[in-house]
Amino acid sequence: MQVYTYSEARQKLAVVLKQAEDTGKVLIRRKDGRTFALVPEKIASSPLDVPSIKANITTTTQEIVDIVREGRER
């Protein structure tokens, strides 16, 4: 885990953020000795958020209804 001084972190902010993204955590130490952790925020996504697929379906609505009815009759 990388530790930066406050001044280094301020001067190299883009590098520090990239480092935190890659490793999961970066520490920033102030002159008074206090240390702060910079941790990237996790992006919440829905389990129902799935990519769509392209399908060439030529079935009519009536054919789909007929198929569903046939399946229910079994």
JOJOVEN-V662038 format. One line per field, one symbol per residue. ss: DSSP state (@ for helix, = for strand, . for the rest). phi: phi as a letter, one per 40 degrees, with the letter a starting at -180 (. if undefined). A space follows every 50 residues. Layout:
ss: ???
phi: ???
This chain:
ss: .====@@@@@@.@@@@@@@@@@@..====.....====............ ..........@@@@@@@@@@@@@.
phi: .cbbcdcccccbdcccccccccbgabbbbcdcgcbbcbbcccccbccccb ccbcbcbbcccccccccccccccc
